[in-house]
Amino acid sequence: MRDLSAVEQAILSALRTQTAPAGSRMICRELAIAGFETSESTVNRLLSGLDSRGLTDSLGRKGRVLTGEGRRVSEVLHLDRHRSIYFERALQMHSVEDLIDHLIARRGIEREAARAAALRATPEEVALLRALADPTGPALHDRLGFHRAVGDASHNKQIQAIANTLFVERLDPLESVTLTVGLRQGVLAEWESDHRAIAARIEERDPDGAEQAMFAHLDGTIRETEAFARSGWGEVILQQLREGVERSSPQAMPHPS
């Protein structure tokens, strides 16, 4: 947002909550609460920069207030933080049910991504999908990469934004869970065939076929994962999920305020 640094964003956030002009000393205290150890001289320098960008206004000894534009930017940043925290919590996997819910969400968005890709994918993107759908080995990045590539090939900004959330790198350990399910259930070759079918429908510019093929693929993944858990292997999934959380999860997110 306007190339604002983290501490500048925190200053705007501090001013957003004030009902009266705020001085640098008060802002320093608010920044310390937010985890920024900053001197008053540094805060004054940053405030001068925010003044020059039309985001804050100096009222002399009374302190600073947000301008109309500064309040608008601060509100957008506030909403972005809420959205980030919400998604972060949604991506934390602690149970088989969490994994199933994740796959259900993917089924909904990826069927639309496949449909859009059949209409909009470039020849280069089609070639990439073909290559990813027929990997030389069971590399996890090829499998997840295929689904990422379908989202990219949709050229739908809304789909791409949601797909990027579903495929953040720290969720990569979930692919090892899916691979375990595929191997134990004996359906890995079938899933690889599904990828080839999806790529073929996209290459043929068949949106209905691409959507149906993606839905069937993820629907099958959900069924096999549920069957795997019911067969007594649910603890294996839980263990892999716990290991994935320990390796890749950031520190606990604060409650949005």
C-alpha positions in Angstrom: 0.0 0.0 0.0 1.8 3.1 -1.3 5.1 1.4 -0.4 4.6 2.0 3.3 7.0 0.4 5.6 5.7 -1.8 8.5 6.4 1.0 11.1 4.7 3.6 8.9 1.6 1.4 8.7 1.7 1.0 12.5 1.8 4.8 12.9 -1.3 5.2 10.7 -3.0 2.4 12.7 -2.2 4.2 15.9 -3.5 7.5 14.6 -6.7 5.7 13.3 -7.7 4.8 16.8 -7.2 8.3 18.3 -10.1 10.8 18.8 -7.7 13.7 19.2 -4.3 14.8 17.7 -1.5 12.5 18.8 2.1 13.5 19.6 5.2 11.6 18.9 5.6 10.4 22.5 2.1 8.8 22.5 2.8 7.3 19.1 6.1 5.8 20.4 4.2 4.1 23.2 1.7 2.7 20.7 4.5 1.5 18.5 6.2 -0.2 21.5 2.9 -2.1 22.2 2.9 -3.2 18.6 6.5 -4.4 18.9 8.4 -1.5 17.3 11.1 0.0 19.5 11.5 3.5 18.0 12.8 6.8 19.3 10.8 10.0 19.2 13.2 11.5 16.8 12.7 8.6 14.4 8.9 8.9 14.8 9.1 12.6 14.0 11.1 11.9 10.9 8.6 9.3 9.8 5.7 11.6 10.5 7.2 14.3 8.4 7.4 11.8 5.5 3.8 10.9 6.0 2.9 14.6 6.0 4.7 15.1 2.7 2.7 12.2 1.2 -0.6 13.7 2.3 -1.5 11.0 4.8 -1.0 12.9 8.0 -1.4 16.6 9.0 0.6 18.4 11.6 -1.4 20.6 14.0 1.7 22.1 15.6 2.2 21.3 19.3 -1.2 19.5 19.4 0.2 16.6 17.3 -0.8 14.8 14.2 -4.1 13.6 12.7 -4.9 11.6 9.7 -5.9 13.3 6.5 -8.9 12.0 4.6 -6.6 10.0 2.4 -4.6 8.8 5.4 -7.8 7.5 7.0 -8.8 5.8 3.8 -5.4 4.1 3.5 -5.4 3.2 7.2 -8.9 1.6 6.9 -7.8 -0.5 3.9 -4.7 -1.7 5.8 -6.9 -2.5 8.8 -9.2 -4.6 6.6 -6.2 -6.3 5.0 -4.9 -7.3 8.4 -8.3 -8.8 9.3 -8.4 -10.7 6.0 -4.8 -12.0 6.5 -5.5 -13.2 10.0 -8.8 -14.9 8.9 -7.1 -16.7 6.1 -4.1 -17.7 8.3 -6.4 -19.3 10.8 -8.4 -21.0 8.0 -5.2 -22.6 6.7 -4.2 -24.1 10.0 -4.7 -27.9 9.7 -5.2 -29.8 12.9 -7.6 -32.6 12.0 -8.8 -34.8 9.2 -11.9 -32.6 9.0 -9.7 -29.6 8.4 -8.0 -31.4 5.5 -11.4 -32.4 4.0 -12.7 -28.9 4.3 -9.5 -27.7 2.5 -10.1 -30.1 -0.3 -13.8 -29.1 -0.6 -12.8 -25.5 -0.9 -10.3 -26.4 -3.6 -13.0 -28.5 -5.4 -15.2 -25.4 -5.6 -12.6 -22.9 -6.8 -10.6 -25.2 -9.0 -13.5 -26.4 -11.1 -14.0 -22.8 -12.1 -10.3 -22.3 -12.6 -10.2 -25.2 -15.0 -13.2 -23.9 -16.9 -11.6 -20.5 -17.3 -8.3 -22.0 -18.2 -9.9 -23.9 -21.1 -11.1 -20.5 -22.4 -8.1 -18.3 -21.7 -4.9 -20.3 -21.3 -2.1 -19.3 -23.6 -0.3 -21.9 -25.8 2.7 -21.7 -23.4 0.5 -22.3 -20.4 -1.1 -25.3 -22.1 2.4 -26.7 -22.8 3.3 -26.3 -19.2 0.1 -28.0 -18.0 0.9 -31.0 -20.3 4.4 -31.2 -18.9 3.2 -31.0 -15.3 0.4 -33.5 -15.9 3.0 -36.1 -17.1 5.9 -35.9 -14.6 8.8 -38.2 -14.8 8.5 -39.1 -11.1 6.3 -38.6 -8.1 7.7 -35.2 -7.2 5.3 -33.3 -5.0 6.0 -30.0 -6.5 4.9 -31.3 -9.9 1.5 -32.4 -8.5 0.9 -29.2 -6.6 2.5 -27.2 -9.4 -0.1 -28.5 -11.8 -3.0 -27.2 -9.7 -1.2 -23.8 -9.3 -0.7 -23.7 -13.1 -4.4 -24.2 -13.7 -5.2 -21.3 -11.5 -2.6 -19.1 -13.2 -4.0 -20.1 -16.6 -7.5 -19.0 -15.7 -6.5 -15.4 -16.1 -9.3 -14.5 -13.7 -7.9 -12.2 -11.0 -10.5 -13.3 -8.4 -9.7 -17.0 -9.0 -6.0 -16.4 -8.9 -6.2 -14.5 -5.6 -8.1 -17.4 -3.9 -6.0 -20.1 -5.6 -2.8 -18.4 -4.3 -4.3 -18.6 -0.8 -5.1 -22.3 -1.2 -1.6 -23.0 -2.5 0.7 -21.0 -0.2 4.1 -22.7 0.2 3.6 -23.6 3.8 0.7 -25.8 2.9 3.0 -28.0 0.7 3.3 -30.6 3.6 -0.4 -31.3 2.9 0.6 -32.7 -0.4 2.6 -35.4 1.4 -0.6 -36.3 3.2 -2.4 -36.6 -0.1 0.4 -38.6 -1.5 0.2 -41.0 1.4 -3.5 -41.4 0.9 -3.0 -42.0 -2.8 -0.3 -44.7 -2.3 -2.2 -46.5 0.5 -5.5 -46.4 -1.4 -3.8 -47.5 -4.7 -5.2 -44.5 -6.7 -2.0 -42.5 -7.4 -1.9 -43.7 -11.0 -5.6 -42.8 -11.4 -5.0 -39.3 -10.0 -2.1 -38.8 -12.5 -4.5 -39.9 -15.2 -6.9 -37.3 -14.0 -4.3 -34.6 -14.4 -3.7 -35.6 -18.0 -7.4 -35.6 -18.7 -7.8 -32.1 -17.2 -4.8 -30.8 -19.3 -6.3 -32.4 -22.4 -9.7 -30.8 -21.9 -8.0 -27.4 -21.4 -5.9 -27.9 -24.6 -9.1 -28.9 -26.5 -10.7 -25.6 -25.3 -13.5 -27.6 -23.7 -14.6 -25.6 -20.7 -17.4 -28.0 -19.7 -15.1 -31.0 -20.0 -12.3 -29.3 -18.1 -14.6 -28.3 -15.2 -16.1 -31.8 -15.0 -12.7 -33.4 -15.1 -11.3 -31.2 -12.3 -14.4 -31.7 -10.2 -14.2 -35.5 -10.6 -10.5 -35.4 -9.7 -10.9 -33.5 -6.4 -14.2 -35.3 -5.6 -12.3 -38.6 -5.9 -9.5 -37.2 -3.7 -12.0 -36.3 -1.0 -13.7 -39.7 -1.1 -10.3 -41.5 -0.9 -9.1 -39.4 2.0 -12.3 -40.0 3.9 -12.1 -43.7 3.2 -8.4 -43.8 4.3 -9.3 -42.1 7.6 -12.2 -44.4 8.3 -10.1 -47.5 7.6 -8.0 -46.9 10.7 -5.3 -44.8 9.1 -6.6 -41.5 10.4 -3.8 -41.2 13.0 -1.3 -41.3 10.1 -2.9 -38.2 8.6 -3.0 -36.5 12.0 0.6 -37.2 12.6 1.6 -35.8 9.2 -0.5 -32.7 9.8 1.1 -32.1 13.2 4.6 -32.5 11.7 3.6 -30.1 8.9 2.3 -27.5 11.4 5.4 -27.7 13.5 7.7 -27.3 10.4 5.9 -24.6 8.6 3.4 -22.6 10.7 4.3 -19.1 11.7 3.8 -17.9 15.3 0.2 -17.9 16.5 -1.7 -15.1 14.9 -3.2 -12.4 17.2 -6.9 -12.0 17.5 -8.0 -9.2 15.1 -8.8 -5.9 16.9 
